[in-house]
Structures are given as structure tokens and as C-alpha cells.
Amino acid sequence: MTYNQIRCEAIHVKTESGICLGLAKTVRGEVFMLGPRTPEGKSMCFQAVGAIAAMKLALALTDKMEWETKDGFDVTCPHGVVTHRLSRERHAAG
């Protein structure tokens, strides 16, 4: 069974400081690795997790789809403040 790790990067935060004003305080440039469990390392905004969950699953279980851009797939959080870019993490065979 194919299962890709998904790289999730906060590529844009609509504040002057680059830090989300919400409780999670997401910072532009933060990267989360999404695998079979919740993000490894630093945690991320739970509302953002809800927004990206379906797309994360699709990317994890499939090869590149025709609707994906070269860089991945962008998802904006429910508040419209943080945009996350989801992309498959490539691993060397072996």
C-alpha cells in the first residue's frame, strides 16, 4: 500500500508580523510532517488540521493527480488567515 508522508508548510499568513493572531500562533514558514499520526515535532492549529485532513489523505494514498500544481496543493484555514501548502515528501528507496 502506498503511503506518502505529507509536508505541510505555512506559506502565507495575512498579518504584518507573519504570525496568526489565533490561539495557535502559526508562523509563516513553519513546516509540519503529516504521517499516520498527528504532526510530528511541533504541533499545529487544530482548525487547520480539520481543513486539510481530506486533502492530506488523498495526497498520502495516491500518486500525483492532474489537478495538483507543480508545488503541491494550497489550503487556507477556516479563518482565511493562514495558507498551508501540502506536498508529498519524497524518500529515497532502500
KEKOLVEX-474659 format. One record per residue: residue in one letter; x, y, z of N, C-alpha, C in turn. Coordinates in Angstrom, 3 decimals, always signed. Last residue first. Example, Ala and Ser with C-alpha at 12.3 -4.5 7.8 and 13.67 -1.06 7.14 Angstrom:
KEKOLVEX-474659
> s,+12.850,-2.250,+7.080,+13.670,-1.060,+7.140,+12.900,+0.030,+7.870 .
> a,+13.190,-5.690,+7.800,+12.300,-4.500,+7.800,+13.200,-3.300,+7.800 .
This chain:
KEKOLVEX-474659
> g,+15.059,+2.243,-0.291,+16.048,+1.469,+0.427,+15.876,+1.592,+1.855 .
> a,+14.668,+5.329,-2.061,+14.342,+3.905,-1.897,+15.449,+3.213,-1.083 .
> a,+14.128,+8.455,-0.509,+14.992,+7.590,-1.322,+14.638,+6.140,-1.041 .
> h,+11.032,+10.131,-0.562,+12.026,+9.385,+0.201,+12.844,+8.528,-0.754 .
> r,+9.259,+13.145,-0.685,+9.928,+12.096,-1.438,+10.980,+11.442,-0.570 .
> e,+6.213,+14.121,+0.439,+7.644,+14.077,+0.803,+8.268,+12.888,+0.100 .
> r,+3.809,+15.999,-1.289,+4.317,+14.685,-0.928,+5.805,+14.786,-0.602 .
> s,+2.430,+18.948,+0.201,+3.172,+18.278,-0.875,+3.668,+16.940,-0.373 .
> l,+0.483,+21.752,+0.878,+0.667,+20.322,+1.107,+1.410,+19.724,-0.078 .
> r,+0.647,+24.864,+2.317,+0.938,+24.125,+1.084,+1.243,+22.680,+1.454 .
> h,-1.721,+26.944,+3.920,-0.769,+25.841,+4.027,-0.582,+25.200,+2.658 .
> t,-2.393,+30.152,+4.910,-2.440,+29.238,+3.775,-1.333,+28.212,+3.951 .
> v,-4.276,+31.819,+7.351,-3.073,+31.038,+7.057,-3.319,+30.123,+5.864 .
> v,-6.800,+33.157,+7.272,-5.575,+33.869,+7.644,-4.317,+33.130,+7.195 .
> g,-9.327,+32.069,+7.113,-8.817,+32.792,+5.963,-7.512,+33.519,+6.214 .
> h,-10.381,+30.415,+8.978,-10.452,+31.848,+9.272,-9.928,+32.698,+8.131 .
> p,-9.829,+27.819,+8.046,-11.219,+28.284,+8.099,-11.368,+29.784,+8.358 .
> c,-6.853,+28.103,+5.915,-7.539,+27.747,+7.160,-8.959,+28.314,+7.172 .
> t,-6.393,+27.000,+2.593,-6.477,+28.116,+3.529,-7.295,+27.695,+4.735 .
> v,-4.137,+25.032,+0.835,-5.384,+25.022,+1.599,-5.338,+26.190,+2.579 .
> d,-2.572,+24.022,-2.177,-2.719,+25.030,-1.129,-4.104,+24.965,-0.495 .
> f,-0.471,+21.433,-3.169,-1.862,+21.878,-3.118,-2.015,+22.830,-1.939 .
> g,+2.475,+21.541,-5.206,+1.614,+20.888,-4.233,+0.209,+21.428,-4.297 .
> d,+3.998,+22.603,-7.268,+4.493,+22.722,-5.902,+3.660,+21.999,-4.863 .
> k,+2.563,+22.177,-9.624,+3.929,+21.667,-9.528,+4.401,+21.620,-8.081 .
> t,-0.803,+21.357,-8.561,+0.191,+22.223,-9.184,+1.558,+21.574,-9.030 .
> e,-3.251,+18.844,-9.332,-2.213,+19.397,-8.461,-1.306,+20.335,-9.239 .
> w,-4.920,+17.637,-11.109,-5.334,+18.944,-10.590,-4.316,+19.564,-9.655 .
> e,-3.846,+15.111,-11.678,-3.782,+16.146,-12.705,-4.149,+17.541,-12.190 .
> m,-1.867,+13.854,-8.923,-3.119,+13.949,-9.667,-3.029,+15.119,-10.646 .
> k,+0.704,+11.639,-7.953,+0.313,+12.993,-8.348,-0.931,+12.958,-9.238 .
> d,-0.695,+8.792,-6.201,+0.375,+9.462,-6.923,-0.145,+10.833,-7.345 .
> t,-2.220,+8.479,-2.915,-2.205,+8.477,-4.375,-0.896,+9.035,-4.923 .
> l,-2.324,+8.798,-0.162,-2.665,+7.492,-0.720,-2.588,+7.400,-2.237 .
> a,-1.681,+11.420,+0.494,-0.950,+10.327,+1.132,-1.155,+8.997,+0.416 .
> l,-3.538,+12.949,-0.864,-2.138,+13.025,-1.267,-1.332,+11.854,-0.706 .
> a,-5.858,+12.240,+0.586,-5.780,+11.998,-0.853,-4.330,+12.002,-1.328 .
> l,-5.167,+13.157,+3.169,-5.420,+11.740,+2.936,-5.299,+11.406,+1.451 .
> k,-4.993,+15.905,+2.689,-3.820,+15.188,+3.189,-3.985,+13.696,+2.914 .
> m,-7.626,+16.484,+2.034,-6.606,+16.603,+1.003,-5.328,+15.872,+1.405 .
> a,-8.864,+16.036,+4.534,-9.269,+15.262,+3.357,-8.195,+15.309,+2.265 .
> a,-7.441,+17.917,+6.308,-7.496,+16.461,+6.519,-7.831,+15.669,+5.257 .
> i,-7.403,+20.677,+6.297,-6.510,+19.978,+5.365,-6.672,+18.463,+5.376 .
> a,-9.245,+21.489,+8.220,-9.375,+21.999,+6.857,-8.543,+21.200,+5.865 .
> g,-8.308,+20.258,+10.557,-9.626,+19.912,+10.022,-9.793,+20.332,+8.569 .
> v,-5.908,+21.650,+10.843,-5.878,+20.204,+10.620,-7.206,+19.756,+10.016 .
> a,-6.888,+24.180,+11.453,-6.200,+23.981,+10.175,-6.134,+22.498,+9.840 .
> q,-7.826,+23.653,+13.995,-8.794,+24.040,+12.962,-8.176,+23.903,+11.577 .
> f,-5.438,+23.167,+15.346,-6.374,+22.065,+15.157,-7.425,+22.399,+14.099 .
> c,-2.264,+24.227,+14.417,-3.626,+24.651,+14.721,-4.616,+23.534,+14.390 .
> m,+0.303,+21.845,+15.372,-0.281,+22.868,+14.512,-1.714,+23.142,+14.925 .
> s,+3.434,+21.154,+17.119,+2.023,+20.938,+16.834,+1.498,+22.061,+15.937 .
> k,+6.671,+19.862,+16.262,+5.785,+20.953,+16.667,+4.337,+20.620,+16.349 .
> g,+6.788,+16.397,+15.794,+7.513,+17.599,+16.224,+6.555,+18.642,+16.741 .
> e,+4.260,+15.404,+13.471,+5.442,+15.080,+14.264,+6.166,+16.369,+14.630 .
> p,+0.710,+15.674,+13.522,+2.023,+16.200,+13.105,+3.145,+15.852,+14.069 .
> t,-0.772,+12.389,+14.192,-0.797,+13.845,+14.167,+0.600,+14.382,+13.879 .
> r,+0.109,+9.607,+12.028,-0.313,+10.193,+13.306,-0.358,+11.705,+13.158 .
> p,+0.996,+8.984,+9.524,-0.158,+8.252,+10.002,-0.689,+8.772,+11.344 .
> g,+2.047,+12.341,+8.920,+2.126,+10.918,+8.605,+0.874,+10.226,+9.080 .
> l,+3.208,+15.387,+8.141,+1.977,+14.687,+8.462,+2.088,+13.251,+7.980 .
> m,+5.364,+17.741,+9.338,+5.318,+16.495,+8.601,+4.097,+15.708,+9.069 .
> f,+5.332,+21.218,+8.976,+4.866,+20.074,+9.734,+4.911,+18.858,+8.828 .
> v,+6.913,+24.327,+9.199,+6.724,+23.109,+8.421,+6.347,+21.981,+9.360 .
> e,+6.546,+27.859,+9.041,+6.508,+26.625,+9.841,+6.231,+25.436,+8.925 .
> g,+6.216,+30.071,+7.400,+7.428,+29.272,+7.238,+7.463,+28.006,+8.079 .
> r,+4.496,+32.080,+9.689,+4.842,+31.861,+8.285,+6.171,+31.103,+8.204 .
> v,+3.157,+30.472,+12.529,+4.161,+31.395,+11.999,+4.434,+31.049,+10.537 .
> t,+0.275,+30.357,+14.569,+1.018,+29.790,+13.448,+1.923,+30.863,+12.845 .
> k,-1.114,+30.582,+17.079,+0.026,+31.457,+16.728,+0.899,+30.852,+15.627 .
> a,-3.332,+29.371,+18.175,-2.199,+28.506,+17.826,-0.950,+29.307,+17.445 .
> l,-5.269,+31.397,+18.523,-4.656,+30.766,+19.689,-3.410,+29.953,+19.365 .
> g,-4.633,+33.945,+15.974,-5.417,+32.943,+16.692,-4.633,+32.310,+17.833 .
> l,-3.003,+35.508,+14.460,-3.497,+36.104,+15.702,-4.322,+35.122,+16.530 .
> c,-0.047,+34.209,+12.989,-1.505,+34.184,+13.095,-1.928,+34.746,+14.457 .
> i,+2.597,+36.170,+11.873,+2.149,+35.256,+12.926,+0.628,+35.351,+13.018 .
> g,+3.476,+38.184,+10.297,+3.666,+36.823,+9.788,+3.296,+35.764,+10.803 .
> s,+3.010,+40.803,+10.960,+4.066,+40.109,+11.695,+4.383,+38.726,+11.122 .
> e,+0.828,+41.502,+9.386,+2.111,+42.174,+9.163,+3.263,+41.420,+9.812 .
> t,-0.975,+38.654,+8.168,-0.728,+39.654,+9.208,+0.616,+40.297,+8.911 .
> k,-1.759,+36.204,+6.732,-2.252,+37.548,+6.426,-2.164,+38.494,+7.616 .
> v,+0.724,+34.054,+5.816,-0.073,+34.451,+6.982,-0.456,+35.903,+6.767 .
> h,+1.796,+31.373,+3.819,+1.306,+32.757,+3.869,+0.480,+32.965,+5.123 .
> i,+2.701,+28.808,+4.159,+3.379,+29.637,+3.171,+2.946,+31.097,+3.207 .
> a,+3.310,+26.422,+6.230,+2.526,+27.654,+6.310,+3.216,+28.666,+5.390 .
> e,+3.477,+23.187,+4.839,+4.186,+24.421,+5.170,+3.229,+25.593,+5.199 .
> c,+3.677,+19.862,+5.122,+2.686,+20.926,+5.241,+3.409,+22.183,+5.715 .
> r,+4.293,+16.897,+3.525,+4.937,+18.105,+4.053,+3.894,+19.200,+4.004 .
> i,+3.362,+13.649,+4.191,+2.948,+14.906,+3.585,+3.638,+16.058,+4.303 .
> q,+4.388,+10.428,+3.195,+4.440,+11.467,+4.221,+4.080,+12.768,+3.518 .
> n,+2.313,+8.124,+1.473,+3.277,+9.213,+1.402,+3.224,+10.061,+2.664 .
> y,+1.834,+4.916,+0.943,+1.513,+5.903,+1.972,+2.625,+6.942,+1.982 .
> t,+0.556,+2.185,-0.847,+1.268,+3.452,-0.898,+0.854,+4.316,+0.285 .
> m,+0.844,-1.189,+0.000,+0.000,+0.000,+0.000,+0.884,+1.245,+0.000 .
